[in-house]
Amino acid sequence: MLHTQLHSAGFVLDPEFRLFLQHENEEVMSDFHAVVERTFKEDVQSQVKAIQQHATYRAGHGLFSRPIAEAAAKEMPAFRWWLAFGAHVPELQKIAVRVLSQAAQSRCTVVRPMQNQ
């Protein structure tokens, strides 16, 4: 089975799996941190904020504590959930929307630029 850093980040950020024990899996968390670092390449402060905000998300603080957030996690696409409930953690929201809005594919496809006709 194909496993990438994007898969790990998706697992960490999918609200349906918020209470799973991803933080206990070194590979998953290392991959998630790599995605954070890649998203904010030269901005270490934003990297740190995103990691701190992840703790807020895991603990269910802020908008994440609302019963509607938990119910919506089961009904909404994950990236839309983050748009609705992630405003108070903007760095983490940016990462989550990028990661979770990726189309899932079972095979690799090459996109070629269109030829001028």
Buried (B, 14 or more C-beta within 10 A) or exposed (E): EEEEBBBBBBBBBBBBBBEBEBEEBEEBBEBBBBBBBEBBEEEEEBBEBBBEBBEBBBEBEBBBEEEEBBEBBEEBEBBBBBBEBBEBBEBBBBBBBBBBEEEEEEEEEEEEEEEEE
